[in-house]
């Protein structure tokens, strides 16, 4: 799927270049730079999709190569967190700002891969986040960035047509890496170019995949398991097994498909809990930070509620 999304994104950017503002001559160069930066990560995802033998460390190394290229080619660095002490440190030691950008581009593709468990789940989350980023990009007059994001969202929408609800096409690691790569680049560039945009705006948008990843690492380390070992205890898997129940159908395969499709809307609604306030308060750092903390607490509370079989009856229905 990654090849299809990349092709659709490339065609969209080519169309935007041909019919866009002639004054934006660097738009094509920017799109090609993004493609070059994302290439190592996409290679890692396609390698895993085609062989199922790509070790986690090699895929992490390839997404790390994309992160290094983002710093070197696009000049990305997280110089601002809107926290006085941290901002001072980032300005005094620019290498820390570059390291944060490297971490973001390296880690977010894997975060999207973690939540890519059921039909339409990661794709819809990615589309909503890309459209939210493009909305704010237009608010600050960054038409080029908005166009790149809209093209990526449109390409993902084409995939979603085949993926949900019937599961005729799957994203795989390559698709998740494409979404995570595009969104990480756009988030960093938006904050870096426009000081009026709070750095906590993209952070709140991405709280669901980011917190899912962080909580999974903590959960595995607490059990004495390597974070790279896969398990079936992610939030969406618990929703599938313990909330989405009671699907009755004579055909077992059909029953599993219906249950799969009913899982994603629960997580879409959960993700919207971050997207809506992020769009409203994209300038206001204290409010955005408060919503980030609120989501983290809500996630843990919901996770424990499901694990302890205390899900309300109305939610199971």
N, C-alpha and C positions, 0 to 999 in steps of 0.2 A: 504493500500500500504506500510505502514511503516514496517510491518512484512516481506513483500516480499523483500524490499530493505535491511533490516537488515539481512535476511537469505542469500541473495545473497552476501552481503558484508562479512558475516561470512564464507561462502564457499570459497570466493575468498582469504580471508586471510589464511584460512586453507590450500588451495592449494599452496599459496606463501610460507607458512611455510614448507610444505612437500617437495617442489621442489626448495626452495631458498638456500641461502648460509648457510651451517650448522653452521658457526661461529656466525650468528645472532640468538642465542638461545633465546634472550629476546623478539624477535618479537611477538611470541605467547602471552607472558605475556602482552605486550603492547596493542595488539589487544583486549585481554580480559579486560584490564583496561579501554580502550575506551568504550567497550560495557557496562561495569558497570557504567561508568560516564554518558553515554547517556540514560540509562534505565529510570530514573525518567521523563525526557523530553518526551520520547517516550510513556510512560504510559499516560501522560497528553494529548498528541495528539490523541492516540487511544481512550481514554475516551471521548473526544469531538467527534471523528468520529463515534463512536458507539452509543452515547446517544444524541448528540447535546445539552447537558445540562451542560457541564463543564464550570463553570464561568471563566471569564478571570483571576480573581485573583488567582484561584486554578491552572490554567495552568501556570501562571507566577511564582507561588510558586514552581511548579514542575521543570520548567526550571531553576529556581534559585537553586534548590537542585542539579541539574546537574552541575551548575556553581560552587557551593561549593565543590562538589566532585572533579571537575577538579582542583581546587586549592589544596585540601587536598591530593588527590590520585596521580595526575600527577604533582603536584608541580608547577602549572602554575602561572605566575605573569608577568605583563607588566612592566618590569623594565626600558624599553627604548623606548622613543618616538623621539629621535634624535633632541630634542629641549632642549638646555642647562638648562634653568630654570626649566623646567618640569622634566628633567632627574635627576637633583639635588634633587628635592623634592621627587621623587620616590625612590631614594636611601636612603634618610634620613628617610623616612617613608615607609617601605616596605608594610605596610598595604594598602597604596594607590595603589601600584602595584598589589596586590592581588585583591583589589576592582575593578580595571579596568578589570582584567581577568574575575572576577565574572560577571561583567556587560556585557562583550562580549559574554560569553557563555549563559547567561540568555537572552539577547536581540536578538541575531542573528536568532535563530529559529523563533521568532515572526516576524522579518523582512522578512524572506522568506515566512512566511505564508501570509503576506500582499500582496506580489507580485504574489502569487499563485492564479491568477484569471482566466486564459485562458489556453487552451490545449497547453502543451509544453513550456509555458513561464518560470516558475520557474525551471523546470527540465533542460532545456537547459542552463539557466544562471548558475545553480549549477554545471553542467558537465563542462562547460567552465572554471569556477573558480577553480574547483578541479584539472583539467588538468593543468591550469596555475601554481597553487601551486606545483603540482608534478614536473613540468618542472624545476622550480627554486630549489626544493628540490634535484633533480638529479644534478643540476649545482653545488651545494655545497656538494654533496656526501652523502646526507641523503636518502639512498635507502629504509629504513624501512618506513619513512614517505611517500615517493613517492608511495610505494606499497599499503599502507593503503588508500591513496587518489585514486589511479587508481582502486582499488577494489570497492570503493564507487561510482566512476564515472561509472564503468561497470554495477554495480547493478542498478544505475539510468537509464542507457541506456536501460536495459531490460524493465524497467517501461515505458520509453519514447516510445518504440515500440508499446505499447498498448494505450498510451495516445494521441499521435499525429500522424495523424490528426483526427482520428475518435472518440476520447474521450471514448474508451471502458473501461478505468481504470483511476481513479483519485487519486491524491496524498493525499488529505485531510490534516488535521493538522499534523497527524503523519509523513507523508512524508516530509512536510516542516520543521518540528522539526528535523528530521533525517539529512537533508541537512545542516540546520543551525548549528546543533551541531557538525557534522563532520568538517565542514569548519572552525568553530570558534576554535576548538581544534587544527586543523592543522596549522592555521594561527599563533596562539600564540606559539605553539611549534617551528615552523620554525624560527620565530624571536628570540625566547629565546635561541635556540641552536646555531644559526649562526649569529654572529654579523655583518657579511658582508651584510646580508639581511636587507634592510631598513624596519622599522616598518610601513612605509607608503606604502609599496608594497601591503600587504593584504588590507590595508585601501582603496587604489585606486581600487583594484579588486572588493571590496564590496560596492563601493560608490552608485550604483543603489539601492540595497535593503536598505542600511543604510540611505541614504538621503531620499528615499521615506518614510521611517518610521519617520524620524525627521521632515520632512516637513508636514506629516500628523498630527503629534502631534501639531505642531505649528498652522496648519490650523484649527484644531478642537478647540484648546484653544482660538484662536482669535475669533471664533464664539461662545464662551461660552459653548462648548460641551465637555463632558468628552472624553479623548483620547481613552478610551476603547469602545466607541460607534462606531459601524460600520456605514459607509456611502458609497455612490457610486461616490465619487469624487477623487478616486485615479487616478494616471496618466494613467494606463493601461485601466481603465474604460472610461476615457475621449477619449482615442484613439479609443476604440471600438465604442463609441456612435457618435463621431464627425468627425473621419477621415475614419474609415473603413465603408463606406456606399456604396449604389448602388448595393448590391448583389441581383440579381434577380433569383428567383427560385419558382416554383409553390408550393412546399412543405415548409411550414413555418419553420418546424423543421430543414429541410435541409438547408434553407437559414440562420438560426441562427448558425448552425454548421460551415458553410463556413465562415461566418462573424467572428466567434470565432477564427477559424484557421488563418485568415488573420491578426488578431490583434497581435499575438505573434511575427512575424518577425520584426515589427516595434520596439518592445522592445528589441529583440535580438540585432538588430543593435545599439540601444541606449546603451546597456550594453557593447558592443564591443568597444565603445568609451573610456572606462576605461581599459578594459583588454589588448588591444594592447599596449598602452604606459606603462602600468604596467610591462609587460613582457620585454619590451625593456630597461626600466630604473629601474630595480628592486634594484639596488644598490644606486641610486641617490635620496636622500631625498628631496632636494629643488625642483627638477623637478617633483617628484611624488606629492609633496604638491601643486605645481602650477596646475597640472592636476586635483587634487581633487577640488580645488577652481574653475577651469574652468568648471568642470562637474556640480557643484552646481549652478553656474550662468546659464549654458545652460539649466539645468533642469527647473529652475524657469522661464526662458524666454520662453521655449517651453510650459510649463504649462499655462502661461498667454496668449500665442498666441492661444492655443486651446480654453481656456475659453472665449476669446474675438472673437472667430470665425474668426481668421486671418490666418488660415492654408493655405499655398500656394496650388494652384490647382494641381500641379504636385505631391505633397505629398499625397493628397487625392486619386490620381489614382494609 
